[in-house]
Amino acid sequence: MLFEDDQCIVIRDINPQAPVHFLVIPRKPIPSLDDLSIDDQSLMGHLFLVAKEVAAAEGLSGGYRTVFNCGRDAFQTVPHIHLHVLGGRKMGWPPG
């Protein structure tokens, strides 16, 4: 556990795709981005602010990438929304 509060938890990814790869996971059960509602605006902003703080604590001063996978074609394998944060190496483009 890298971080937790009443809205989310942050853990390392069990299959890291970069030297630093963690997940910001809301406590509220939301299956995917397609299931977000207007009531989730504040929560989603909170996830990004937490991602920024944990990225700084992990030493990602050179930059990092944030990713949401949505649906089978995007390789969403867990039916609970989560924000991937990847860093610690130079990222390529395009990503997929």
N, C-alpha and C positions, 0 to 999 in steps of 0.2 A: 504494500500500500504506500503510494507516494503522497497521497493527499486524500482527505475526506472532509465533507461538511454535510449540512442537512439536505443539500440539493444534488450532490454528486460524489463519486469516488474516482480516484485515479490509480491505475495499476499499470505495470509493465505488460506489454504484449507477450504472450507465450510463444509466438512465432515471429520474432522481430525481423523487420525488413530493413533496418538501419541500426547503426550502433546505439542510438537512443530511439526507442519506439514505445510510447505509452498510450493508454486509452483513457479518455475522459468519459465517464459513464453516468448518465443521470440516474438518480434513484427512482424517478417516476417511470413506470413502464410505458415506453413508446416503441412500437415495433420497428418503424423506419421513418425516414424523412417524410415519406408520403402520408404518414399518420399524424404529423404535427398540426396543431391548431393555433389560432390566434392567441390562445391562452398560454402558449409555450414560448412566446417571444422573449420574455425575461429569462427563462431557464436557458434558452439557447445562447443568449448573450453571456450568461454566467459561465457556461461551458467554455466559451472562447477566452474569457478573462482568466479562468482557472488554467486553461492550456498555456496562456502567456506566462503566468506566474511559475508554473511547474517547469516550463521550457527554460526560463531564466535560472531556476534552481538547479536544473540539470546541465547548465553550462552551454546552452545552445545559442551563444551570442552571435554566431555566424549565420544564423537563419535556421528555419525549420519548415516543414510542410504539414498542413492540416488536411485531413481527408475524412469524408463521410462516404461509406458505401451504401447504396440504396438499391435493393433488389438483387435477384439472382445473377443478372447479366453484369452487375458491378461487383460480384463476388461477396455480397453480404451473406455471411454464413451464420450469424447469430441474430435472431429476431428481436433485438433490443438495440435501439439507436446508441451509437458510441462514436466519439471523435478520435481518430487516430492522429497522433503527433509523432512525426519522424524527423530525425536530425542526426547530426554528428558526422555527416558526409555530404559531399556535393550531390545534389539531386539532378536527375536528367529530365529532359522534356522532349516529347510529350511523355506524360507519366504512365499511360496505359498501353 
